[in-house]
Amino acid sequence: MFAYPSYEDAAHGLAGFGRLGAPLAPEGVLRGAAPAEAEPALGPAARAGFLMERQ
């Protein structure tokens, strides 16, 4: 999980990893409760994020 404080920041990070050919999960940017559901250890500042398939 790559966690960010905003959707915009997460989308920017996702695009950068995509340009590098990283194995990104097909879900794209997660927001709302989804980041904490994917990674329960995240704190409340993590409002968006994305996953890699093989991390």
N, C-alpha and C positions, 0 to 999 in steps of 0.2 A: 504494500500500500504506500503510495506517495500521497501524503496529505498536505492540504493547502488551506489557507484561511478564507478563500473565496473561489467561486466557480471560475471567474476569469483567470485567476492565477493557475488553477488546475488545468484549464483548457490550454493555457500557454505552455505549461509543462508537458502536457500530453502531446501537443503538436511537436515540441522539440524532440521528445523521445521517438515519436513517429518518424521524424526526418532521419533519425539515426538508425531506423530499422529495428527498433526494440520490439520484442514479442508482447505487444500490448493486449490486454484482455478485451474482448469485443464489447463490453459494457460501456466503454468510453468513460466520461467523467461521471462520478457518483456524487450525489449531493443530498442534502437533507440528512436523514438518519442512516442512509446507506453506507457511508464511510465507517461509522461506528459499528454497524452490523457486520461489516467485512473484517474489521479489526477492532475488537472491543477495548483494547488498551488506549485508544485515541482519546484525547481530552476534548473539551467543548470548543476549543479554538479551531479544530479540524472540521471545516464545514463543507469541504469538497475534496475529491481525490480520485486516483485511478489505480488500477492494478496492472501488473505484468503477468503474463501467463506462466512463466518460469522464473520465479523470483527466489 
